[in-house]
Amino acid sequence: MNSRPVKTKVAIIGATGYTAVELIKILLRHPHVEIVAATTRREDNPPISEIHPCLTGRLDLRCELLDPATIAAKADVAFACLPHVASMESIPLLLAEGLKVIDLSADYRLTDPDVYEQWYGHVHTDPTRLGTVVYGLPELYRKQIPGHKLIANPGCYTSTAILGISPLLCGGYIDPQGIIIDGKSGVSGAGRTPKLGTLFSECNESVTAYSVGNHRHAPEIDQVLSDVSGTNTEVVFTPHLIPMDRGLLCSIYAPAIKKTTEQELMQVFSDFYRESHFVRIVDHLPRTKDVIHTNFCDITVRLSRGIIHVFSALDNLVKGASGVAVQNFNLMCGYDETTALVDSPQ
């Protein structure tokens, strides 16, 4: 009689938020995963289905307080769904216990601790690790991810913008200074913690810009685009809150610096993402409705009066967070990158 295949045992660190429940739903259909632990700051060890009723009958697990040694005794890989600062306090302890970690916070994305302190208002407590952690955007860093024990999962705005801009910068079609990014995100991008601005009566039937000129994702976008293109890149990024649950659209504008055509630009994008299953170069203008609940990022490009327009859309909770985390997990552990993320699970 054949023995059952060994599964990778995973823990969800900080299991109460939107990204955590999205991650759990994806991992429940992963054929090579067993979820063995979930943590919360609540001391009454609530069932995960009490925190996320949609998991009733799907995951019989009680949440526990975070103890790295206890988690390491059960799990092989930890998904850290903690807020910034809390993440960098826990991750060194998890790594010291021998766990592999995929961090969904911003704590390990930036390479310079001074830049982190400037934008997040906290001194980084694990600064020597910065700059050694792979940025977990597989479309750009696929070859670097396997073999690493800590992956910095990207943010939703950053993924949408970086995927939309990288082919143009790498191909020398636009100037790396002054690229304009107009981003619009659903309310779930603000997280599950109640805030005045995300109450229904505050944000419904209303669109507003926020964090103009000082959004924390701007230095992350600059850093990754500069690394990928080899040129010092600075973007102008303005996010907006849209009254819908999920979905994110970036409209990107930059003057062309060499003669080109729309057809050529579309081919540039198609060639750049030829080996990237989850980036779809489409002829139509992307809509958030077409990518929600999927791990796809839809991109198209237009050329008008010498200005290149890129439109990039994804689900902020999936391709913008938990879906790409599973891509990183698959690459880290040697599974097919698309496992659990396609219509027919592999």
VENNORRA-V900707 format. One record per residue. RES is the residue in three letters. PHI is phi in radians with two decimals (999 if undefined). OMEGA is omega as a letter, one per 30 degrees, with the letter a starting at -180 (none if undefined). D_LAST is the distance of its C-alpha to the last C-alpha in whole Angstrom. Layout:
# VENNORRA-V900707
res->{RES/RES}
phi->{PHI/PHI}
omega->{OMEGA/OMEGA}
d_last->{D_LAST/D_LAST}
This chain:
# VENNORRA-V900707
res->{MET/ASN/SER/ARG/PRO/VAL/LYS/THR/LYS/VAL/ALA/ILE/ILE/GLY/ALA/THR/GLY/TYR/THR/ALA/VAL/GLU/LEU/ILE/LYS/ILE/LEU/LEU/ARG/HIS/PRO/HIS/VAL/GLU/ILE/VAL/ALA/ALA/THR/THR/ARG/ARG/GLU/ASP/ASN/PRO/PRO/ILE/SER/GLU/ILE/HIS/PRO/CYS/LEU/THR/GLY/ARG/LEU/ASP/LEU/ARG/CYS/GLU/LEU/LEU/ASP/PRO/ALA/THR/ILE/ALA/ALA/LYS/ALA/ASP/VAL/ALA/PHE/ALA/CYS/LEU/PRO/HIS/VAL/ALA/SER/MET/GLU/SER/ILE/PRO/LEU/LEU/LEU/ALA/GLU/GLY/LEU/LYS/VAL/ILE/ASP/LEU/SER/ALA/ASP/TYR/ARG/LEU/THR/ASP/PRO/ASP/VAL/TYR/GLU/GLN/TRP/TYR/GLY/HIS/VAL/HIS/THR/ASP/PRO/THR/ARG/LEU/GLY/THR/VAL/VAL/TYR/GLY/LEU/PRO/GLU/LEU/TYR/ARG/LYS/GLN/ILE/PRO/GLY/HIS/LYS/LEU/ILE/ALA/ASN/PRO/GLY/CYS/TYR/THR/SER/THR/ALA/ILE/LEU/GLY/ILE/SER/PRO/LEU/LEU/CYS/GLY/GLY/TYR/ILE/ASP/PRO/GLN/GLY/ILE/ILE/ILE/ASP/GLY/LYS/SER/GLY/VAL/SER/GLY/ALA/GLY/ARG/THR/PRO/LYS/LEU/GLY/THR/LEU/PHE/SER/GLU/CYS/ASN/GLU/SER/VAL/THR/ALA/TYR/SER/VAL/GLY/ASN/HIS/ARG/HIS/ALA/PRO/GLU/ILE/ASP/GLN/VAL/LEU/SER/ASP/VAL/SER/GLY/THR/ASN/THR/GLU/VAL/VAL/PHE/THR/PRO/HIS/LEU/ILE/PRO/MET/ASP/ARG/GLY/LEU/LEU/CYS/SER/ILE/TYR/ALA/PRO/ALA/ILE/LYS/LYS/THR/THR/GLU/GLN/GLU/LEU/MET/GLN/VAL/PHE/SER/ASP/PHE/TYR/ARG/GLU/SER/HIS/PHE/VAL/ARG/ILE/VAL/ASP/HIS/LEU/PRO/ARG/THR/LYS/ASP/VAL/ILE/HIS/THR/ASN/PHE/CYS/ASP/ILE/THR/VAL/ARG/LEU/SER/ARG/GLY/ILE/ILE/HIS/VAL/PHE/SER/ALA/LEU/ASP/ASN/LEU/VAL/LYS/GLY/ALA/SER/GLY/VAL/ALA/VAL/GLN/ASN/PHE/ASN/LEU/MET/CYS/GLY/TYR/ASP/GLU/THR/THR/ALA/LEU/VAL/ASP/SER/PRO/GLN}
phi->{999/-1.26/-1.35/-1.19/-1.09/-1.22/-1.82/-1.36/-1.61/-2.16/-2.11/-1.83/-1.65/1.50/-1.70/-1.63/-1.58/-1.14/-1.16/-1.14/-1.19/-1.12/-1.09/-1.05/-1.08/-1.20/-1.18/-1.12/-1.78/-1.46/-1.23/-1.99/-2.21/-2.21/-1.44/-1.96/-2.74/-2.50/-2.00/-2.65/-1.44/-1.23/-1.60/-1.62/0.86/-1.20/-1.08/-1.06/-1.26/-1.31/-1.35/-2.21/-1.00/-1.15/-1.63/-1.02/1.35/-1.94/-2.54/-1.65/-2.60/-1.70/-1.30/-2.42/-1.22/-1.33/-2.29/-0.95/-1.15/-1.15/-1.11/-1.14/-1.22/-1.83/-2.00/-1.79/-2.32/-2.05/-1.69/-1.60/-1.84/-1.67/-1.23/-1.05/1.38/-1.07/-1.15/-1.24/-1.34/-1.69/-1.09/-1.01/-1.23/-1.15/-1.12/-1.12/-1.51/1.61/-1.38/-1.49/-2.33/-1.98/-1.71/-1.57/-1.54/-1.65/-1.17/-2.09/-1.38/-1.43/-1.67/-1.97/-1.08/-1.19/-1.15/-1.05/-1.09/-1.06/-1.62/-1.92/1.26/-2.42/-1.25/-1.28/-1.57/-2.34/-1.18/-1.21/-1.43/-1.11/1.56/-1.85/-1.58/-1.31/-1.33/-1.49/-1.90/-1.01/-1.07/-1.97/-2.19/-0.94/-1.27/-1.50/-1.26/-1.01/1.62/-1.60/-1.68/-2.42/-2.10/-1.60/-1.18/-1.33/-1.49/-1.27/-1.08/-1.11/-1.06/-1.08/-1.26/-1.11/-1.12/-1.38/-1.82/-0.90/-1.06/-1.25/-1.17/-1.15/-1.57/1.27/-1.58/-2.38/-1.31/-1.28/-1.85/1.40/-1.15/-1.75/-2.11/-1.88/-1.90/-2.34/-2.21/-1.20/-1.18/-1.09/-1.12/-1.50/1.55/-1.63/-1.16/-1.06/-2.43/-0.99/-1.20/-1.90/-1.12/-0.92/-1.22/-1.53/-1.81/-1.16/1.02/-2.62/-2.20/-2.53/-1.42/-2.65/0.84/-1.17/1.40/-2.49/-1.32/-1.14/-1.39/-1.03/-1.14/-1.17/-1.10/-1.01/-1.09/-1.23/-1.11/-1.12/-1.15/-1.19/-1.61/1.31/-2.23/-1.23/-1.92/-2.34/-1.89/-1.85/-2.10/-2.23/-1.57/-2.34/-1.69/-1.96/-1.35/-2.49/-1.13/-2.61/1.99/-2.58/-2.23/-1.95/-1.85/-2.09/-2.31/-2.75/-1.15/-1.26/-1.87/-2.58/-1.15/-2.72/-2.28/-1.08/-1.09/-1.12/-1.12/-1.06/-1.20/-1.02/-1.15/-1.08/-1.19/-1.10/-1.88/-1.01/-1.75/-1.91/-1.05/-1.69/-1.89/-1.91/-1.56/-2.03/-1.37/-1.46/-1.29/-1.05/-2.17/-1.08/-1.06/-1.46/-2.08/-1.12/1.16/-2.26/-1.77/-1.58/-2.04/-1.67/-2.35/-2.45/-2.40/-2.31/-2.24/-2.50/0.92/1.42/-1.82/-1.53/-1.95/-2.05/-2.13/-2.33/-2.33/-2.71/-1.53/-1.09/-1.57/-1.85/-1.08/-1.51/-2.78/-1.30/-1.15/-1.20/-1.09/-1.25/-0.95/-1.09/-1.03/-1.05/-1.18/-1.08/-1.74/1.51/-1.61/-1.03/-1.01/-1.58/-0.99/1.29/-2.02/-1.99/-1.06/-1.92/-0.94/-1.67}
omega->{a/l/l/l/l/l/l/a/a/l/l/a/a/a/a/a/a/a/a/a/l/l/l/a/l/a/l/l/l/a/a/a/l/l/a/a/l/a/l/l/l/a/a/l/a/l/l/l/l/l/l/a/l/l/l/a/a/l/a/a/l/l/a/l/a/l/a/a/l/l/a/l/a/a/l/a/l/l/a/l/a/l/l/a/l/a/a/l/a/a/l/l/l/l/a/l/l/l/l/a/l/a/l/l/l/a/a/a/a/a/a/a/l/l/l/a/a/a/a/l/l/l/l/a/l/a/a/l/l/a/l/a/l/l/a/l/a/a/a/a/a/a/a/a/a/l/l/a/l/l/l/a/a/l/a/l/a/a/a/a/a/l/a/a/a/a/a/l/a/l/l/a/a/l/a/l/l/l/a/l/l/a/l/a/l/a/l/l/l/l/a/a/a/l/a/a/a/l/a/a/l/a/l/a/a/l/a/l/l/l/a/l/a/l/a/l/a/l/l/l/l/a/a/l/l/l/a/a/a/l/a/a/l/a/l/a/l/l/l/l/a/a/l/a/a/a/a/l/l/l/a/a/l/l/l/a/l/a/a/l/l/l/l/a/l/l/l/l/a/l/a/a/a/a/a/a/a/l/a/l/a/l/a/l/a/l/l/a/a/a/a/a/l/l/a/l/l/a/l/a/l/l/a/l/l/l/l/l/l/l/a/a/l/l/a/a/a/l/l/a/a/l/l/l/l/l/l/l/a/l/l/a/l/l/l/a/a/a/a/a/l/a/l/a/a/none}
d_last->{23/20/19/16/14/16/14/15/18/18/21/22/25/27/25/28/27/25/22/22/21/19/17/17/15/12/12/13/9/8/7/9/12/15/18/21/24/25/28/31/34/35/37/37/33/32/29/26/26/30/29/26/27/23/22/24/23/19/20/24/25/28/28/31/33/31/33/31/32/31/27/27/28/25/22/21/20/22/21/24/25/29/31/33/36/34/31/33/35/32/30/32/33/29/29/32/30/28/25/23/23/21/24/24/28/30/32/30/30/33/35/38/40/43/40/38/42/43/40/39/43/42/42/39/39/37/38/38/34/34/34/32/28/26/25/22/21/19/20/23/23/19/21/23/20/19/22/23/24/25/23/25/23/24/26/25/28/28/25/26/29/28/25/28/31/30/30/33/35/33/35/38/38/39/41/40/42/42/39/39/36/36/33/33/30/30/32/29/29/32/30/31/34/37/39/42/41/37/39/39/42/42/39/39/41/41/40/41/40/40/41/42/43/42/38/36/33/36/36/33/32/35/34/31/32/35/33/31/34/36/39/40/39/40/38/40/38/38/36/36/36/35/35/31/29/26/26/27/29/31/34/35/38/40/42/42/43/43/44/40/39/36/35/35/33/30/30/30/27/25/26/25/22/21/18/17/14/15/19/20/24/25/29/29/30/27/27/26/25/23/20/21/18/16/15/17/20/23/26/29/32/36/39/42/46/44/42/38/36/32/30/27/25/22/22/23/21/18/18/22/21/18/15/16/17/13/13/16/14/11/14/17/15/13/10/8/10/8/5/6/9/8/9/6/4/0}
